[in-house]
Amino acid sequence: MKSLLTFFVILFTLTSCKAKIQDEDKKEEFLFTKHGELSIVTSQRDSLSFDIEIADTPEKNALGLMYRYSMQEKQAMFFLFDYERTQAFWMKNTYIPLDIIFIDSNLKIVSIVENCEPLNEESLSSQLPALYALEINAGLCRQLKIEVGQTITYKDFRDNIN
């Protein structure tokens, strides 16, 4: 009986170590890659700028910021969708609390979901149809006074690659 117990303890320890190593591997795999810059026009004279990583395929859209443990304040994930419609997100495997900003085809902010809870699998949807979404660190919308009705501009640096 004692040897059986020892076997299970060793098996559990090895399994735990393997899971920890896999988590650490994922953490290193998903580092921020700057693909461009995005500005939110907050008034006639002021705007806020973010370095953006762009998700523009179904696979990248599904992955988003999953398996990441941090993001710099001026970094963001920018999603480009194929169709303008009500967009929905969830926080499965997402460890960073986020604000999600939904943007229509006219580059106008149409909806904001603030303080999205990490690892929550509840659907978080735009109030109106959106063609784009921007994920930033939670609390920044309130802190920086980002509001529905403001507009954005963005530059995709990947277009300049030969």
ZAMARGU-4260 file (C-alpha; in steps of 0.2 Angstrom, whole numbers, plus 5000, padded with zeros to 4 digits):
<rodrens>
0) 5000/5000/5000 | 5014/5012/5004 | 5023/5009/4987 | 5006/5012/4978 | 5004/5029/4988
5) 5022/5033/4984 | 5019/5029/4965 | 5004/5041/4965 | 5014/5055/4974 | 5028/5054/4961
10) 5015/5053/4946 | 5006/5068/4953 | 5023/5078/4955 | 5029/5074/4937 | 5012/5078/4930
15) 5012/5095/4940 | 5030/5099/4934 | 5025/5095/4916 | 5010/5107/4916 | 5020/5120/4924
20) 5033/5118/4910 | 5020/5119/4897 | 5013/5135/4904 | 5030/5143/4905 | 5032/5138/4886
25) 5016/5146/4881 | 5021/5162/4891 | 5037/5163/4880 | 5028/5159/4864 | 5015/5173/4865
30) 5026/5189/4866 | 5019/5206/4860 | 5023/5209/4841 | 5021/5227/4836 | 5012/5227/4819
35) 5006/5245/4819 | 5000/5260/4828 | 4982/5266/4833 | 4976/5283/4839 | 4960/5287/4847
40) 4954/5305/4844 | 4948/5311/4861 | 4945/5329/4855 | 4949/5341/4841 | 4967/5343/4848
45) 4970/5327/4858 | 4973/5309/4854 | 4979/5293/4863 | 4992/5282/4854 | 4994/5263/4856
50) 5006/5251/4848 | 4995/5237/4841 | 4997/5219/4837 | 4985/5215/4824 | 4973/5199/4823
55) 4966/5198/4806 | 4963/5179/4803 | 4950/5168/4811 | 4964/5159/4820 | 4972/5175/4827
60) 4955/5182/4831 | 4951/5166/4841 | 4968/5166/4850 | 4969/5185/4854 | 4978/5188/4870
65) 4975/5171/4877 | 4990/5163/4887 | 4998/5180/4890 | 5001/5186/4908 | 5004/5205/4905
70) 5004/5219/4892 | 5012/5236/4893 | 5000/5251/4896 | 5002/5258/4878 | 5001/5241/4870
75) 4984/5234/4863 | 4977/5219/4852 | 4968/5226/4837 | 4955/5214/4829 | 4950/5216/4811
80) 4934/5205/4806 | 4928/5200/4789 | 4910/5207/4792 | 4903/5221/4802 | 4891/5213/4814
85) 4888/5211/4833 | 4905/5204/4839 | 4907/5194/4854 | 4922/5189/4865 | 4926/5179/4880
90) 4940/5179/4892 | 4944/5160/4892 | 4963/5157/4894 | 4965/5176/4895 | 4975/5181/4911
95) 4975/5200/4908 | 4960/5210/4914 | 4954/5220/4899 | 4943/5234/4892 | 4936/5229/4875
100) 4932/5244/4863 | 4921/5240/4848 | 4923/5250/4832 | 4912/5251/4817 | 4917/5252/4798
105) 4918/5272/4800 | 4931/5270/4813 | 4919/5276/4826 | 4919/5268/4844 | 4901/5261/4845
110) 4902/5251/4861 | 4914/5248/4876 | 4915/5233/4888 | 4925/5238/4903 | 4935/5228/4916
115) 4933/5211/4908 | 4937/5198/4921 | 4951/5186/4917 | 4947/5168/4913 | 4928/5172/4912
120) 4919/5162/4899 | 4904/5173/4899 | 4900/5181/4881 | 4905/5199/4880 | 4896/5207/4865
125) 4896/5224/4856 | 4880/5234/4858 | 4880/5238/4839 | 4888/5231/4824 | 4907/5232/4824
130) 4921/5228/4811 | 4935/5231/4823 | 4939/5228/4841 | 4953/5235/4852 | 4958/5226/4868
135) 4968/5237/4881 | 4972/5235/4899 | 4957/5236/4911 | 4953/5253/4918 | 4962/5263/4904
140) 4945/5268/4896 | 4940/5276/4912 | 4957/5283/4916 | 4960/5290/4898 | 4942/5295/4895
145) 4939/5284/4880 | 4921/5285/4876 | 4908/5279/4863 | 4907/5291/4848 | 4926/5295/4848
150) 4935/5289/4832 | 4951/5280/4828 | 4965/5280/4815 | 4977/5266/4813 | 4993/5262/4803
155) 4997/5244/4798 | 5016/5243/4797 | 5015/5226/4789 | 5009/5234/4773 | 5027/5241/4771
160) 5035/5224/4771 | 5042/5219/4754
</rodrens>
